[in-house]
Amino acid sequence: MIQRQHSLALGIGFGAAAGAAWGLVFLAPELVREFSPLQLSAARYLAYGLVALALIAPRWRTLAPRLGRPEWWALLRLSLLGNILYYVLLASAVQLGGMAMTSLVIGFLPVAVTLIGSRGQGAVPLRRLALTLALGIAGIFCVAWQSLGMPSDAPVSDRLTGFLCALGALAAWTAYAVGNSRWLVRLDHVSSHDWSLLTGVVTGGLALLLAVPAFLGSSLNDHTDAQWWRFIGVAASMAVVASILGNAFWNRASRLLPLTMIGQMILFETLFALLYGFLWEARWPTALEALAMVLVSASVLAGISAHQPAPEHGN
């Protein structure tokens, strides 16, 4: 029991660290609004791929023989879903609908992943997750109420398109989270860190293909030198902090926690995204936003409690 509690605590710590790193990706599209989501995604993942390739190169000869066709196909699917497609849609949602709306839609990830994970073998029964799901939904509802009630100068068509992009990002990352967690359980011959770096290498290859349509027809004269340097800095920072460190933290958490509990850890991403948004806008959260953060935190704690082993009663 002590070992399990230690694993849970360690897994929660890694999950929170991943959320802190991933929350930054919601802010990046606001920092470089002069560039399209395709351009930002291509640059971010090209940098991610180069860093991952440099880190994994010394171990490549011993690692490559452990990978077969199923592993490479899995890496391709996961890289496309969890990185390329997810971030193109998320960046589009932020630029069209705003950080608050995007955060609230992505906040449904724990609910989606938990519902899917509850069908897995050895998972906590769904009835024991009722409280954590109810708290999470209530928190997201508060954010939705605040977001949709605020006046906006953006056209309705833009807000609707942004909302649909956010829904697409939600679907893409739900599929990635479930698939990646299940693959990590099977991969006893590849470390979670190496799997994360391999995902980076494959994602870099996909980003190279994405860069052609993203930058085709664009010229250096379209933006100032300062804008280009800020764009490069943001893309490189996301590659290192969000992709390398965030994914490594997440994969460690995925090996230490059950799938249904991994769903609760994604809530940290929503909390940190909201925090970064408040700092960027230089304001305090409203009463509804503060209530939402409390409810989301309570949802995580309820999820942790649901996974605690039942106390043993003596005679």
C-alpha distance (Angstrom), angle and dihedral (degrees) to the residues before:
residue distance angle dihedral
M1 . . .
I2 3.83 . .
Q3 3.80 90.0 .
R4 3.81 91.3 51.1
Q5 3.80 92.3 49.2
H6 3.81 89.5 49.8
S7 3.82 90.3 51.1
L8 3.81 91.1 48.5
A9 3.81 92.4 50.3
L10 3.79 92.0 46.9
G11 3.80 91.7 46.3
I12 3.81 91.7 50.1
G13 3.80 90.1 50.7
F14 3.80 91.7 52.0
G15 3.81 90.4 45.4
A16 3.82 91.5 53.3
A17 3.81 91.3 47.5
A18 3.80 90.5 51.5
G19 3.81 90.1 50.1
A20 3.81 91.4 51.7
A21 3.80 90.9 51.5
W22 3.81 95.5 43.9
G23 3.80 93.9 46.6
L24 3.80 87.9 70.6
V25 3.82 91.8 67.6
F26 3.82 89.4 69.9
L27 3.80 90.2 59.1
A28 3.81 97.1 46.2
P29 3.85 97.0 75.2
E30 3.81 88.8 54.0
L31 3.80 91.4 51.6
V32 3.82 93.4 53.8
R33 3.80 104.5 31.7
E34 3.82 89.6 148.7
F35 3.82 88.9 72.5
S36 3.80 128.6 66.2
P37 3.83 124.0 -113.4
L38 3.82 88.9 -112.2
Q39 3.80 91.7 54.9
L40 3.81 93.0 46.2
S41 3.81 92.6 47.9
A42 3.81 93.4 46.7
A43 3.82 92.7 49.3
R44 3.80 94.0 44.2
Y45 3.79 94.6 51.5
L46 3.80 95.5 40.1
A47 3.80 87.2 58.0
Y48 3.82 90.0 43.8
G49 3.80 91.3 51.4
L50 3.83 93.5 49.6
V51 3.81 93.3 48.6
A52 3.82 91.7 45.7
L53 3.82 91.3 48.5
A54 3.81 91.6 51.2
L55 3.82 92.0 49.4
I56 3.79 96.2 46.8
A57 3.83 97.6 40.5
P58 3.86 96.1 88.7
R59 3.83 91.0 56.0
W60 3.80 97.7 38.4
R61 3.83 97.5 104.1
T62 3.79 93.3 54.6
L63 3.81 95.1 38.0
A64 3.82 101.3 46.8
P65 3.85 96.3 65.8
R66 3.83 89.6 57.3
L67 3.80 92.0 61.6
G68 3.79 122.4 82.6
R69 3.79 133.5 179.4
P70 3.85 94.0 -81.0
E71 3.82 91.1 55.2
W72 3.81 93.3 48.7
W73 3.81 92.3 48.1
A74 3.81 89.3 48.9
L75 3.81 90.8 50.7
L76 3.80 90.2 50.4
R77 3.81 93.5 50.6
L78 3.80 94.6 43.4
S79 3.82 93.0 46.6
L80 3.79 91.7 50.3
L81 3.82 94.6 46.2
G82 3.79 102.8 36.1
N83 3.79 99.1 36.6
I84 3.81 119.7 16.6
L85 3.81 102.4 31.6
Y86 3.80 94.4 33.4
Y87 3.78 95.8 52.8
V88 3.79 97.7 41.6
L89 3.81 87.7 55.1
L90 3.81 94.4 42.1
A91 3.83 94.1 49.3
S92 3.81 89.6 48.2
A93 3.81 90.1 50.7
V94 3.82 92.7 50.4
Q95 3.80 93.9 48.7
L96 3.82 94.2 45.0
G97 3.80 103.1 33.5
G98 3.79 106.0 18.7
M99 3.81 136.4 -113.2
A100 3.81 96.2 -78.9
M101 3.80 95.1 55.1
T102 3.80 92.6 43.8
S103 3.81 92.3 48.0
L104 3.79 92.5 51.2
V105 3.82 93.9 50.5
I106 3.81 93.0 46.1
G107 3.79 85.8 47.3
F108 3.80 87.5 74.1
L109 3.82 88.6 70.0
P110 3.83 94.1 93.6
V111 3.79 90.6 52.7
A112 3.81 92.9 48.0
V113 3.81 95.3 44.9
T114 3.81 93.1 43.3
L115 3.80 92.5 51.2
I116 3.81 91.1 50.9
G117 3.81 92.9 42.0
S118 3.79 92.5 51.0
R119 3.81 88.4 70.5
G120 3.79 92.9 59.1
Q121 3.77 124.8 102.8
G122 3.80 113.0 -88.3
A123 3.81 93.9 11.3
V124 3.78 122.2 142.0
P125 3.84 109.7 -94.8
L126 3.79 113.6 -97.6
R127 3.84 92.0 -120.5
R128 3.82 89.3 64.5
L129 3.81 88.9 54.3
A130 3.81 94.2 52.4
L131 3.82 94.0 100.9
T132 3.79 95.7 47.9
L133 3.81 91.6 47.1
A134 3.81 91.9 47.7
L135 3.82 92.3 49.8
G136 3.79 92.0 47.0
I137 3.80 93.1 49.9
A138 3.82 90.8 46.8
G139 3.80 90.6 52.2
I140 3.79 92.7 49.0
F141 3.81 89.8 47.8
C142 3.82 90.1 56.1
V143 3.81 91.0 52.1
A144 3.81 90.3 46.3
W145 3.79 91.8 51.1
Q146 3.80 91.0 50.2
S147 3.80 94.0 45.0
L148 3.79 98.0 46.5
G149 3.80 92.9 42.1
M150 3.80 94.8 56.5
P151 3.83 117.3 96.8
S152 3.79 114.6 -111.1
D153 3.78 135.6 -170.1
A154 3.79 91.7 -156.2
P155 3.83 116.4 110.2
V156 3.79 115.9 -102.9
S157 3.82 90.2 -120.5
D158 3.82 90.8 57.5
R159 3.80 92.9 48.2
L160 3.80 91.4 47.9
T161 3.81 92.4 48.0
G162 3.80 89.6 48.3
F163 3.80 90.7 50.8
L164 3.82 91.6 50.9
C165 3.81 90.1 48.6
A166 3.81 89.5 51.8
L167 3.82 90.2 51.2
G168 3.80 89.3 50.9
A169 3.81 90.5 50.4
L170 3.81 88.9 50.1
A171 3.81 91.6 53.5
A172 3.82 93.2 45.6
W173 3.79 95.0 50.5
T174 3.79 94.2 43.5
A175 3.80 89.0 56.7
Y176 3.81 90.2 46.7
A177 3.82 95.5 48.0
V178 3.80 93.3 51.2
G179 3.81 95.5 42.1
N180 3.81 94.9 45.0
S181 3.81 93.5 48.4
R182 3.80 91.5 51.2
W183 3.79 92.7 48.3
L184 3.80 91.8 50.5
V185 3.80 89.6 55.4
R186 3.82 89.9 54.7
L187 3.82 96.3 44.1
D188 3.78 104.2 83.6
H189 3.82 89.5 147.0
V190 3.83 96.2 55.4
S191 3.82 124.1 56.7
S192 3.80 120.0 -126.4
H193 3.81 89.5 -117.4
D194 3.81 92.8 53.4
W195 3.81 90.3 46.5
S196 3.79 89.1 53.5
L197 3.81 91.5 50.0
L198 3.81 91.6 47.1
T199 3.80 88.2 52.5
G200 3.79 87.1 52.8
V201 3.79 93.4 51.9
V202 3.81 92.6 50.0
T203 3.81 91.1 44.5
G204 3.80 89.2 52.1
G205 3.79 89.9 55.5
L206 3.79 90.9 50.8
A207 3.82 90.2 47.1
L208 3.79 89.7 54.5
L209 3.81 88.3 59.1
L210 3.82 90.7 44.7
A211 3.82 91.8 51.8
V212 3.81 92.1 67.0
P213 3.83 97.0 65.5
A214 3.82 91.5 30.5
F215 3.79 96.1 59.4
L216 3.81 99.9 23.3
G217 3.79 108.3 124.0
S218 3.81 92.3 10.1
S219 3.78 119.0 119.8
L220 3.79 134.8 -165.7
N221 3.80 88.6 -114.0
D222 3.82 90.9 64.8
H223 3.82 89.0 76.7
T224 3.78 136.8 31.5
D225 3.80 122.3 -107.1
A226 3.81 89.7 -108.8
Q227 3.82 91.1 53.7
W228 3.80 91.9 49.7
W229 3.82 92.8 49.3
R230 3.81 91.4 48.1
F231 3.82 89.2 48.9
I232 3.81 91.8 50.7
G233 3.80 91.5 46.6
V234 3.81 93.4 49.7
A235 3.82 92.8 46.6
A236 3.81 92.8 48.1
S237 3.81 92.5 46.5
M238 3.81 91.7 51.5
A239 3.80 90.1 48.6
V240 3.80 93.3 54.9
V241 3.81 102.9 32.3
A242 3.82 103.4 31.7
S243 3.79 102.6 27.3
I244 3.82 105.1 31.7
L245 3.81 102.1 29.8
G246 3.82 97.5 27.1
N247 3.80 94.4 49.8
A248 3.81 92.0 44.8
F249 3.82 90.7 52.2
W250 3.80 90.5 46.6
N251 3.79 94.8 50.2
R252 3.81 90.6 50.6
A253 3.80 89.4 50.8
S254 3.82 90.5 47.6
R255 3.81 90.6 58.0
L256 3.79 94.4 46.5
L257 3.82 99.8 43.9
P258 3.83 134.1 53.2
L259 3.82 117.0 -107.8
T260 3.81 94.5 -106.5
M261 3.80 90.7 53.6
I262 3.81 91.7 46.8
G263 3.80 85.2 62.0
Q264 3.81 89.6 60.8
M265 3.81 92.4 50.3
I266 3.81 90.4 62.8
L267 3.80 86.6 69.8
F268 3.80 88.1 75.6
E269 3.80 88.5 66.2
T270 3.82 90.1 57.4
L271 3.81 92.5 47.8
F272 3.80 93.5 49.6
A273 3.82 92.5 43.7
L274 3.81 89.1 54.7
L275 3.81 91.4 46.1
Y276 3.81 92.5 51.3
G277 3.80 89.4 46.8
F278 3.82 91.9 53.9
L279 3.81 91.0 48.5
W280 3.82 91.4 48.5
E281 3.81 91.6 49.7
A282 3.84 90.3 43.1
R283 3.79 94.9 -130.5
W284 3.77 141.8 112.6
P285 3.80 119.2 -109.8
T286 3.78 117.0 -95.6
A287 3.79 120.7 -113.8
L288 3.82 91.3 -96.2
E289 3.80 92.4 48.1
A290 3.81 91.6 48.8
L291 3.81 90.1 49.1
A292 3.80 89.7 49.8
M293 3.80 91.7 53.3
V294 3.81 90.6 50.2
L295 3.82 91.4 49.3
V296 3.80 92.5 47.6
S297 3.82 91.1 49.5
A298 3.81 89.8 48.7
S299 3.79 88.5 50.7
V300 3.82 90.8 56.2
L301 3.82 91.4 48.7
A302 3.81 90.7 48.4
G303 3.80 89.5 51.2
I304 3.80 90.7 51.5
S305 3.80 90.5 49.3
A306 3.82 91.6 50.7
H307 3.81 89.7 58.2
Q308 3.80 95.9 49.7
P309 3.81 113.0 109.8
A310 3.79 115.4 -107.4
P311 3.84 112.9 -100.5
E312 3.78 115.7 -102.2
H313 3.80 114.7 -122.8
G314 3.76 119.9 -146.2
N315 3.80 126.9 -142.8
